[in-house]
Amino acid sequence: MAIERTFSMIKPDATKRNLTGAITKMLEDAGLRVIASKRVWMSKREAEGFYAVHKERPFFGELVEGMTSGPTIVQVLEGEGAILKNREIMGATNPANADEGTIRKTHALSIGENSVHGSDAPETAAQEIKYWFSDTEIVG
Ligand code: GDP
């Protein structure tokens, strides 16, 4: 399988509970390498822009509120089949449906406070990486 890059976030519900290291370790233990990372406190505008695809959904306001309620760790992950691998280690969107051993099963509180984000396809990975990082911030 090809080496890929994907975009990941450790969301405010998790950074508030001091889980940055614990979640990053789960990503690394799954074979993913953190090749860029920074801590940001998203503005409302940044959160609305990032999640624009969901703007008509009933939970959009709650989503933006959650994402602007504390710091987020934005990361670029690299590894073999990184996009799918990251989705697998994250687990299902609703932690109640997530498999044992996944990040969301282990740490998430609810569907709205589900601790992590990961790109779902190569096109969205490229877009999302570009949304948060310049090329010089990705250092391999
Ligand atoms: P993901 O790719 O697994 O993160 O899921 P989606 O792209 O479908 O949704 C994006 C994010 O919106 C999720 O991670 C949740 O934080 C949030 N979300 C999705 N569905 C719901 C919902 O029904 N209620 C609430 N409160 N948040 C939701």
Backbone and ligand atoms as CSV (ligand in chain L), in Angstrom:
chain,resi,resn,atom,element,x,y,z
A,1,MET,N,N,0.843,-1.206,0.000
A,1,MET,CA,C,0.000,0.000,0.000
A,1,MET,C,C,0.879,1.257,0.000
A,2,ALA,N,N,0.375,2.296,-0.596
A,2,ALA,CA,C,1.175,3.522,-0.756
A,2,ALA,C,C,1.287,4.313,0.550
A,3,ILE,N,N,2.390,5.047,0.653
A,3,ILE,CA,C,2.539,5.996,1.768
A,3,ILE,C,C,1.625,7.188,1.473
A,4,GLU,N,N,0.792,7.511,2.449
A,4,GLU,CA,C,-0.153,8.623,2.291
A,4,GLU,C,C,0.019,9.628,3.433
A,5,ARG,N,N,-0.584,10.804,3.209
A,5,ARG,CA,C,-0.694,11.801,4.278
A,5,ARG,C,C,-2.160,12.050,4.546
A,6,THR,N,N,-2.480,12.250,5.809
A,6,THR,CA,C,-3.851,12.592,6.169
A,6,THR,C,C,-3.833,13.696,7.213
A,7,PHE,N,N,-4.990,14.319,7.392
A,7,PHE,CA,C,-5.123,15.399,8.359
A,7,PHE,C,C,-5.896,14.901,9.575
A,8,SER,N,N,-5.403,15.259,10.744
A,8,SER,CA,C,-6.005,14.802,11.998
A,8,SER,C,C,-6.187,15.977,12.949
A,9,MET,N,N,-7.210,15.912,13.778
A,9,MET,CA,C,-7.360,16.913,14.849
A,9,MET,C,C,-7.653,16.204,16.167
A,10,ILE,N,N,-7.033,16.700,17.217
A,10,ILE,CA,C,-7.412,16.325,18.578
A,10,ILE,C,C,-8.271,17.486,19.066
A,11,LYS,N,N,-9.569,17.218,19.246
A,11,LYS,CA,C,-10.562,18.277,19.433
A,11,LYS,C,C,-10.552,18.826,20.871
A,12,PRO,N,N,-11.197,19.987,21.062
A,12,PRO,CA,C,-11.172,20.628,22.385
A,12,PRO,C,C,-11.664,19.744,23.540
A,13,ASP,N,N,-12.659,18.886,23.307
A,13,ASP,CA,C,-13.103,18.055,24.442
A,13,ASP,C,C,-11.952,17.203,24.965
A,14,ALA,N,N,-11.034,16.821,24.068
A,14,ALA,CA,C,-9.900,15.981,24.474
A,14,ALA,C,C,-8.740,16.805,25.023
A,15,THR,N,N,-8.432,17.955,24.392
A,15,THR,CA,C,-7.315,18.758,24.928
A,15,THR,C,C,-7.662,19.280,26.326
A,16,LYS,N,N,-8.960,19.578,26.560
A,16,LYS,CA,C,-9.375,20.060,27.888
A,16,LYS,C,C,-9.151,18.998,28.952
A,17,ARG,N,N,-9.240,17.730,28.536
A,17,ARG,CA,C,-9.034,16.621,29.495
A,17,ARG,C,C,-7.580,16.134,29.493
A,18,ASN,N,N,-6.689,16.910,28.868
A,18,ASN,CA,C,-5.248,16.632,28.871
A,18,ASN,C,C,-4.915,15.305,28.174
A,19,LEU,N,N,-5.592,15.040,27.061
A,19,LEU,CA,C,-5.423,13.755,26.371
A,19,LEU,C,C,-4.568,13.859,25.104
A,20,THR,N,N,-3.877,14.986,24.902
A,20,THR,CA,C,-3.088,15.148,23.670
A,20,THR,C,C,-2.063,14.023,23.524
A,21,GLY,N,N,-1.329,13.757,24.593
A,21,GLY,CA,C,-0.288,12.726,24.526
A,21,GLY,C,C,-0.874,11.333,24.370
A,22,ALA,N,N,-1.919,11.050,25.126
A,22,ALA,CA,C,-2.526,9.708,25.083
A,22,ALA,C,C,-3.062,9.404,23.682
A,23,ILE,N,N,-3.701,10.397,23.063
A,23,ILE,CA,C,-4.271,10.166,21.721
A,23,ILE,C,C,-3.161,10.093,20.678
A,24,THR,N,N,-2.167,10.955,20.792
A,24,THR,CA,C,-1.052,10.898,19.830
A,24,THR,C,C,-0.348,9.547,19.925
A,25,LYS,N,N,-0.211,9.017,21.142
A,25,LYS,CA,C,0.426,7.695,21.299
A,25,LYS,C,C,-0.389,6.615,20.574
A,26,MET,N,N,-1.712,6.692,20.647
A,26,MET,CA,C,-2.540,5.697,19.952
A,26,MET,C,C,-2.335,5.792,18.435
A,27,LEU,N,N,-2.191,7.020,17.925
A,27,LEU,CA,C,-1.932,7.196,16.485
A,27,LEU,C,C,-0.564,6.608,16.127
A,28,GLU,N,N,0.437,6.900,16.952
A,28,GLU,CA,C,1.794,6.406,16.674
A,28,GLU,C,C,1.862,4.888,16.809
A,29,ASP,N,N,1.180,4.355,17.805
A,29,ASP,CA,C,1.187,2.892,17.988
A,29,ASP,C,C,0.517,2.178,16.806
A,30,ALA,N,N,-0.388,2.895,16.114
A,30,ALA,CA,C,-1.047,2.313,14.936
A,30,ALA,C,C,-0.156,2.403,13.697
A,31,GLY,N,N,1.028,2.995,13.831
A,31,GLY,CA,C,1.962,3.050,12.711
A,31,GLY,C,C,1.961,4.371,11.964
A,32,LEU,N,N,1.292,5.369,12.529
A,32,LEU,CA,C,1.248,6.678,11.874
A,32,LEU,C,C,2.324,7.589,12.475
A,33,ARG,N,N,2.898,8.433,11.620
A,33,ARG,CA,C,3.956,9.348,12.051
A,33,ARG,C,C,3.429,10.778,11.992
A,34,VAL,N,N,3.638,11.526,13.079
A,34,VAL,CA,C,3.210,12.934,13.098
A,34,VAL,C,C,4.285,13.755,12.393
A,35,ILE,N,N,3.977,14.277,11.200
A,35,ILE,CA,C,4.993,15.025,10.441
A,35,ILE,C,C,4.748,16.536,10.476
A,36,ALA,N,N,3.650,16.952,11.101
A,36,ALA,CA,C,3.399,18.372,11.378
A,36,ALA,C,C,2.386,18.418,12.511
A,37,SER,N,N,2.538,19.408,13.397
A,37,SER,CA,C,1.627,19.495,14.537
A,37,SER,C,C,1.644,20.907,15.101
A,38,LYS,N,N,0.481,21.446,15.392
A,38,LYS,CA,C,0.431,22.719,16.126
A,38,LYS,C,C,-0.865,22.811,16.913
A,39,ARG,N,N,-0.806,23.667,17.943
A,39,ARG,CA,C,-1.960,23.852,18.826
A,39,ARG,C,C,-2.605,25.172,18.447
A,40,VAL,N,N,-3.886,25.129,18.115
A,40,VAL,CA,C,-4.582,26.344,17.684
A,40,VAL,C,C,-5.869,26.492,18.493
A,41,TRP,N,N,-6.286,27.720,18.684
A,41,TRP,CA,C,-7.624,27.970,19.238
A,41,TRP,C,C,-8.416,28.556,18.087
A,42,MET,N,N,-9.276,27.770,17.497
A,42,MET,CA,C,-9.982,28.159,16.281
A,42,MET,C,C,-10.900,29.340,16.513
A,43,SER,N,N,-10.931,30.239,15.524
A,43,SER,CA,C,-11.965,31.281,15.533
A,43,SER,C,C,-13.251,30.655,14.992
A,44,LYS,N,N,-14.370,31.363,15.218
A,44,LYS,CA,C,-15.654,30.897,14.697
A,44,LYS,C,C,-15.563,30.787,13.168
A,45,ARG,N,N,-14.937,31.757,12.567
A,45,ARG,CA,C,-14.812,31.777,11.111
A,45,ARG,C,C,-14.000,30.575,10.597
A,46,GLU,N,N,-12.907,30.267,11.301
A,46,GLU,CA,C,-12.092,29.106,10.887
A,46,GLU,C,C,-12.879,27.810,11.025
A,47,ALA,N,N,-13.605,27.671,12.143
A,47,ALA,CA,C,-14.378,26.436,12.370
A,47,ALA,C,C,-15.497,26.315,11.341
A,48,GLU,N,N,-16.179,27.414,11.059
A,48,GLU,CA,C,-17.266,27.385,10.058
A,48,GLU,C,C,-16.720,27.060,8.677
A,49,GLY,N,N,-15.548,27.591,8.361
A,49,GLY,CA,C,-14.936,27.316,7.058
A,49,GLY,C,C,-14.493,25.869,6.944
A,50,PHE,N,N,-13.881,25.366,8.007
A,50,PHE,CA,C,-13.394,23.980,7.974
A,50,PHE,C,C,-14.546,23.004,7.814
A,51,TYR,N,N,-15.642,23.254,8.525
A,51,TYR,CA,C,-16.782,22.332,8.503
A,51,TYR,C,C,-17.906,22.814,7.576
A,52,ALA,N,N,-17.581,23.620,6.574
A,52,ALA,CA,C,-18.599,24.205,5.677
A,52,ALA,C,C,-19.502,23.145,5.052
A,53,VAL,N,N,-18.956,21.963,4.797
A,53,VAL,CA,C,-19.753,20.889,4.191
A,53,VAL,C,C,-20.962,20.511,5.054
A,54,HIS,N,N,-20.882,20.803,6.358
A,54,HIS,CA,C,-21.976,20.452,7.276
A,54,HIS,C,C,-22.890,21.637,7.605
A,55,LYS,N,N,-22.759,22.744,6.871
A,55,LYS,CA,C,-23.430,23.969,7.351
A,55,LYS,C,C,-24.956,23.908,7.365
A,56,GLU,N,N,-25.534,23.011,6.587
A,56,GLU,CA,C,-27.002,22.882,6.614
A,56,GLU,C,C,-27.489,21.865,7.650
A,57,ARG,N,N,-26.565,21.189,8.314
A,57,ARG,CA,C,-26.965,20.126,9.242
A,57,ARG,C,C,-27.447,20.725,10.568
A,58,PRO,N,N,-28.383,20.051,11.237
A,58,PRO,CA,C,-28.943,20.624,12.477
A,58,PRO,C,C,-27.914,20.784,13.601
A,59,PHE,N,N,-26.827,19.997,13.533
A,59,PHE,CA,C,-25.832,20.057,14.618
A,59,PHE,C,C,-24.718,21.069,14.339
A,60,PHE,N,N,-24.820,21.831,13.220
A,60,PHE,CA,C,-23.700,22.700,12.815
A,60,PHE,C,C,-23.322,23.719,13.907
A,61,GLY,N,N,-24.322,24.378,14.490
A,61,GLY,CA,C,-24.052,25.378,15.521
A,61,GLY,C,C,-23.325,24.769,16.711
A,62,GLU,N,N,-23.795,23.595,17.123
A,62,GLU,CA,C,-23.180,22.883,18.249
A,62,GLU,C,C,-21.732,22.468,17.911
A,63,LEU,N,N,-21.538,22.048,16.653
A,63,LEU,CA,C,-20.204,21.623,16.204
A,63,LEU,C,C,-19.227,22.799,16.270
A,64,VAL,N,N,-19.641,23.945,15.729
A,64,VAL,CA,C,-18.770,25.128,15.719
A,64,VAL,C,C,-18.514,25.596,17.153
A,65,GLU,N,N,-19.548,25.556,17.983
A,65,GLU,CA,C,-19.378,25.955,19.389
A,65,GLU,C,C,-18.348,25.062,20.087
A,66,GLY,N,N,-18.452,23.771,19.864
A,66,GLY,CA,C,-17.499,22.833,20.480
A,66,GLY,C,C,-16.079,23.063,19.988
A,67,MET,N,N,-15.933,23.305,18.697
A,67,MET,CA,C,-14.589,23.440,18.116
A,67,MET,C,C,-13.917,24.754,18.491
A,68,THR,N,N,-14.717,25.731,18.956
A,68,THR,CA,C,-14.137,27.016,19.363
A,68,THR,C,C,-14.092,27.155,20.888
A,69,SER,N,N,-14.369,26.067,21.597
A,69,SER,CA,C,-14.483,26.133,23.065
A,69,SER,C,C,-13.157,25.892,23.785
A,70,GLY,N,N,-12.089,25.608,23.030
A,70,GLY,CA,C,-10.796,25.337,23.643
A,70,GLY,C,C,-9.791,25.034,22.556
A,71,PRO,N,N,-8.555,24.699,22.939
A,71,PRO,CA,C,-7.521,24.436,21.940
A,71,PRO,C,C,-7.739,23.121,21.188
A,72,THR,N,N,-7.293,23.125,19.942
A,72,THR,CA,C,-7.293,21.922,19.093
A,72,THR,C,C,-5.857,21.665,18.651
A,73,ILE,N,N,-5.466,20.401,18.592
A,73,ILE,CA,C,-4.174,20.042,17.992
A,73,ILE,C,C,-4.448,19.643,16.548
A,74,VAL,N,N,-3.900,20.391,15.598
A,74,VAL,CA,C,-4.020,20.017,14.184
A,74,VAL,C,C,-2.723,19.314,13.778
A,75,GLN,N,N,-2.874,18.215,13.055
A,75,GLN,CA,C,-1.702,17.391,12.732
A,75,GLN,C,C,-1.770,16.885,11.294
A,76,VAL,N,N,-0.602,16.651,10.717
A,76,VAL,CA,C,-0.500,15.864,9.486
A,76,VAL,C,C,0.131,14.535,9.874
A,77,LEU,N,N,-0.520,13.451,9.476
A,77,LEU,CA,C,-0.027,12.105,9.767
A,77,LEU,C,C,0.412,11.449,8.466
A,78,GLU,N,N,1.469,10.671,8.554
A,78,GLU,CA,C,1.961,9.979,7.362
A,78,GLU,C,C,2.169,8.512,7.672
A,79,GLY,N,N,1.896,7.673,6.681
A,79,GLY,CA,C,2.137,6.237,6.851
A,79,GLY,C,C,1.480,5.457,5.729
A,80,GLU,N,N,1.704,4.155,5.740
A,80,GLU,CA,C,1.078,3.298,4.725
A,80,GLU,C,C,-0.428,3.332,4.893
A,81,GLY,N,N,-1.142,3.668,3.837
A,81,GLY,CA,C,-2.596,3.719,3.890
A,81,GLY,C,C,-3.090,4.593,5.022
A,82,ALA,N,N,-2.441,5.743,5.227
A,82,ALA,CA,C,-2.687,6.565,6.427
A,82,ALA,C,C,-4.143,7.007,6.568
A,83,ILE,N,N,-4.822,7.271,5.451
A,83,ILE,CA,C,-6.183,7.816,5.544
A,83,ILE,C,C,-7.121,6.788,6.175
A,84,LEU,N,N,-7.112,5.584,5.648
A,84,LEU,CA,C,-7.977,4.527,6.181
A,84,LEU,C,C,-7.508,4.086,7.572
A,85,LYS,N,N,-6.188,3.981,7.736
A,85,LYS,CA,C,-5.651,3.543,9.036
A,85,LYS,C,C,-6.083,4.492,10.144
A,86,ASN,N,N,-6.022,5.801,9.851
A,86,ASN,CA,C,-6.430,6.775,10.857
A,86,ASN,C,C,-7.924,6.640,11.166
A,87,ARG,N,N,-8.744,6.450,10.133
A,87,ARG,CA,C,-10.195,6.286,10.356
A,87,ARG,C,C,-10.452,5.044,11.224
A,88,GLU,N,N,-9.661,3.996,10.995
A,88,GLU,CA,C,-9.861,2.762,11.786
A,88,GLU,C,C,-9.507,2.979,13.251
A,89,ILE,N,N,-8.379,3.638,13.495
A,89,ILE,CA,C,-7.966,3.820,14.895
A,89,ILE,C,C,-8.848,4.853,15.599
A,90,MET,N,N,-9.458,5.779,14.828
A,90,MET,CA,C,-10.413,6.734,15.427
A,90,MET,C,C,-11.666,6.032,15.924
A,91,GLY,N,N,-12.222,5.138,15.117
A,91,GLY,CA,C,-13.490,4.484,15.442
A,91,GLY,C,C,-14.680,5.276,14.917
A,92,ALA,N,N,-15.869,4.729,15.102
A,92,ALA,CA,C,-17.095,5.316,14.550
A,92,ALA,C,C,-17.359,6.709,15.128
A,93,THR,N,N,-18.057,7.539,14.329
A,93,THR,CA,C,-18.352,8.926,14.728
A,93,THR,C,C,-19.019,8.988,16.100
A,94,ASN,N,N,-20.013,8.104,16.300
A,94,ASN,CA,C,-20.673,8.016,17.607
A,94,ASN,C,C,-19.908,7.001,18.470
A,95,PRO,N,N,-19.297,7.440,19.567
A,95,PRO,CA,C,-18.482,6.505,20.359
A,95,PRO,C,C,-19.254,5.284,20.831
A,96,ALA,N,N,-20.580,5.412,20.932
A,96,ALA,CA,C,-21.392,4.248,21.349
A,96,ALA,C,C,-21.291,3.113,20.327
A,97,ASN,N,N,-20.968,3.466,19.080
A,97,ASN,CA,C,-20.851,2.453,18.021
A,97,ASN,C,C,-19.399,2.096,17.695
A,98,ALA,N,N,-18.452,2.691,18.409
A,98,ALA,CA,C,-17.030,2.489,18.077
A,98,ALA,C,C,-16.520,1.162,18.633
A,99,ASP,N,N,-15.591,0.549,17.879
A,99,ASP,CA,C,-15.003,-0.727,18.319
A,99,ASP,C,C,-14.088,-0.522,19.523
A,100,GLU,N,N,-13.963,-1.574,20.317
A,100,GLU,CA,C,-13.016,-1.585,21.443
A,100,GLU,C,C,-11.609,-1.267,20.940
A,101,GLY,N,N,-10.876,-0.482,21.716
A,101,GLY,CA,C,-9.488,-0.187,21.373
A,101,GLY,C,C,-9.327,1.033,20.482
A,102,THR,N,N,-10.427,1.561,19.969
A,102,THR,CA,C,-10.318,2.775,19.145
A,102,THR,C,C,-10.244,4.005,20.055
A,103,ILE,N,N,-9.799,5.113,19.449
A,103,ILE,CA,C,-9.663,6.356,20.221
A,103,ILE,C,C,-11.031,6.804,20.739
A,104,ARG,N,N,-12.042,6.760,19.876
A,104,ARG,CA,C,-13.358,7.247,20.312
A,104,ARG,C,C,-13.975,6.336,21.356
A,105,LYS,N,N,-13.804,5.038,21.241
A,105,LYS,CA,C,-14.330,4.139,22.282
A,105,LYS,C,C,-13.628,4.410,23.615
A,106,THR,N,N,-12.324,4.655,23.542
A,106,THR,CA,C,-11.526,4.827,24.761
A,106,THR,C,C,-11.749,6.199,25.403
A,107,HIS,N,N,-11.852,7.252,24.575
A,107,HIS,CA,C,-11.801,8.602,25.139
A,107,HIS,C,C,-13.006,9.501,24.874
A,108,ALA,N,N,-13.793,9.227,23.815
A,108,ALA,CA,C,-14.836,10.186,23.455
A,108,ALA,C,C,-15.988,10.154,24.458
A,109,LEU,N,N,-16.705,11.292,24.535
A,109,LEU,CA,C,-17.788,11.433,25.510
A,109,LEU,C,C,-19.156,11.248,24.874
A,110,SER,N,N,-19.278,11.664,23.599
A,110,SER,CA,C,-20.565,11.631,22.902
A,110,SER,C,C,-20.302,11.898,21.422
A,111,ILE,N,N,-21.363,11.839,20.605
A,111,ILE,CA,C,-21.166,12.112,19.167
A,111,ILE,C,C,-20.682,13.541,18.936
A,112,GLY,N,N,-21.103,14.464,19.768
A,112,GLY,CA,C,-20.670,15.857,19.638
A,112,GLY,C,C,-19.290,16.098,20.226
A,113,GLU,N,N,-18.933,15.340,21.229
A,113,GLU,CA,C,-17.611,15.475,21.879
A,113,GLU,C,C,-16.856,14.171,21.632
A,114,ASN,N,N,-16.443,14.014,20.347
A,114,ASN,CA,C,-15.882,12.722,19.963
A,114,ASN,C,C,-14.376,12.745,19.723
A,115,SER,N,N,-13.720,13.732,20.319
A,115,SER,CA,C,-12.272,13.760,20.573
A,115,SER,C,C,-11.347,13.916,19.379
A,116,VAL,N,N,-11.694,13.344,18.226
A,116,VAL,CA,C,-10.772,13.394,17.088
A,116,VAL,C,C,-11.511,13.611,15.770
A,117,HIS,N,N,-10.742,14.118,14.817
A,117,HIS,CA,C,-11.201,14.213,13.424
A,117,HIS,C,C,-10.137,13.561,12.556
A,118,GLY,N,N,-10.553,12.950,11.463
A,118,GLY,CA,C,-9.601,12.435,10.471
A,118,GLY,C,C,-10.210,12.525,9.085
A,119,SER,N,N,-9.407,12.912,8.104
A,119,SER,CA,C,-9.899,13.031,6.725
A,119,SER,C,C,-10.443,11.687,6.252
A,120,ASP,N,N,-11.451,11.760,5.359
A,120,ASP,CA,C,-12.099,10.521,4.921
A,120,ASP,C,C,-11.712,10.068,3.513
A,121,ALA,N,N,-10.907,10.855,2.789
A,121,ALA,CA,C,-10.530,10.482,1.417
A,121,ALA,C,C,-9.308,11.305,1.003
A,122,PRO,N,N,-8.596,10.881,-0.046
A,122,PRO,CA,C,-7.396,11.620,-0.469
A,122,PRO,C,C,-7.672,13.094,-0.795
A,123,GLU,N,N,-8.817,13.378,-1.431
A,123,GLU,CA,C,-9.110,14.768,-1.811
A,123,GLU,C,C,-9.332,15.630,-0.576
A,124,THR,N,N,-10.098,15.109,0.393
A,124,THR,CA,C,-10.355,15.908,1.600
A,124,THR,C,C,-9.079,16.020,2.433
A,125,ALA,N,N,-8.244,14.985,2.438
A,125,ALA,CA,C,-6.970,15.059,3.174
A,125,ALA,C,C,-6.136,16.213,2.624
A,126,ALA,N,N,-6.018,16.296,1.310
A,126,ALA,CA,C,-5.206,17.357,0.696
A,126,ALA,C,C,-5.784,18.737,1.023
A,127,GLN,N,N,-7.115,18.861,0.914
A,127,GLN,CA,C,-7.768,20.156,1.207
A,127,GLN,C,C,-7.579,20.553,2.670
A,128,GLU,N,N,-7.777,19.591,3.564
A,128,GLU,CA,C,-7.730,19.891,4.996
A,128,GLU,C,C,-6.309,20.202,5.458
A,129,ILE,N,N,-5.320,19.488,4.905
A,129,ILE,CA,C,-3.916,19.800,5.237
A,129,ILE,C,C,-3.622,21.239,4.822
A,130,LYS,N,N,-4.058,21.605,3.626
A,130,LYS,CA,C,-3.795,22.941,3.092
A,130,LYS,C,C,-4.522,24.028,3.900
A,131,TYR,N,N,-5.668,23.674,4.471
A,131,TYR,CA,C,-6.443,24.640,5.262
A,131,TYR,C,C,-5.641,25.097,6.483
A,132,TRP,N,N,-4.829,24.183,7.050
A,132,TRP,CA,C,-4.155,24.479,8.324
A,132,TRP,C,C,-2.641,24.635,8.227
A,133,PHE,N,N,-2.029,24.101,7.174
A,133,PHE,CA,C,-0.560,24.102,7.122
A,133,PHE,C,C,-0.036,24.650,5.801
A,134,SER,N,N,1.077,25.408,5.911
A,134,SER,CA,C,1.826,25.758,4.693
A,134,SER,C,C,2.832,24.633,4.457
A,135,ASP,N,N,3.370,24.537,3.257
A,135,ASP,CA,C,4.310,23.458,2.918
A,135,ASP,C,C,5.523,23.453,3.849
A,136,THR,N,N,5.985,24.627,4.261
A,136,THR,CA,C,7.200,24.688,5.074
A,136,THR,C,C,6.974,24.202,6.508
A,137,GLU,N,N,5.717,24.055,6.912
A,137,GLU,CA,C,5.422,23.562,8.270
A,137,GLU,C,C,5.393,22.025,8.325
A,138,ILE,N,N,5.456,21.382,7.162
A,138,ILE,CA,C,5.395,19.916,7.109
A,138,ILE,C,C,6.818,19.444,6.873
A,139,VAL,N,N,7.388,18.855,7.911
A,139,VAL,CA,C,8.853,18.644,7.865
A,139,VAL,C,C,9.260,17.177,7.881
A,140,GLY,N,N,8.332,16.294,7.635
A,140,GLY,CA,C,8.668,14.883,7.399
A,140,GLY,C,C,9.152,14.078,8.550
L,1,GDP,P1,P,-16.502,12.081,11.256
L,1,GDP,O1,O,-15.904,12.111,9.868
L,1,GDP,O2,O,-16.519,10.704,11.864
L,1,GDP,O3,O,-15.907,13.115,12.182
L,1,GDP,O4,O,-18.066,12.458,11.094
L,1,GDP,P2,P,-18.853,13.513,10.166
L,1,GDP,O5,O,-17.959,14.072,9.089
L,1,GDP,O6,O,-20.114,12.847,9.749
L,1,GDP,O7,O,-19.249,14.674,11.173
L,1,GDP,C1,C,-18.319,15.675,11.556
L,1,GDP,C2,C,-18.459,15.937,13.033
L,1,GDP,O8,O,-19.731,16.521,13.294
L,1,GDP,C3,C,-18.418,14.685,13.923
L,1,GDP,O9,O,-17.122,14.266,14.224
L,1,GDP,C4,C,-19.177,15.146,15.153
L,1,GDP,O10,O,-18.318,15.884,16.018
L,1,GDP,C5,C,-20.202,16.098,14.569
L,1,GDP,N1,N,-21.485,15.400,14.407
L,1,GDP,C6,C,-21.846,14.529,13.430
L,1,GDP,N2,N,-23.103,14.088,13.610
L,1,GDP,C7,C,-23.549,14.706,14.738
L,1,GDP,C8,C,-24.785,14.678,15.458
L,1,GDP,O11,O,-25.747,13.990,15.093
L,1,GDP,N3,N,-24.856,15.460,16.587
L,1,GDP,C9,C,-23.827,16.248,16.995
L,1,GDP,N4,N,-23.958,16.988,18.102
L,1,GDP,N5,N,-22.639,16.291,16.345
L,1,GDP,C10,C,-22.511,15.529,15.240
